[in-house]
């Protein structure tokens, strides 16, 4: 079994033979990020429309978990192609 180098930014499996093969299609990756984005938006909507008395209960998870994940997945879906291009130029 060859050693594998896997990361979020690389859709390739690097094996000992020097060849690369695609692990995940771009459409599958986009779908995963889209669903993460949608699922993490649900608690934020609950935070916005919840009664004022319950806001302190929702504030920390919303600020430190849900919102950052939403921002990162949104940026990845919007400008991920530029980040992948930048990463591939550095590794060459």
Buried (B, 14 or more C-beta within 10 A) or exposed (E): EEEEEEEEEBBBBBBEEEEEEEEEEEEEBEEEBEEBBEEBBEBBEEBEEEEEEEEEEBEEEBEEEBBEBBEBBBEBBEEBEEEBEEEEEEEE
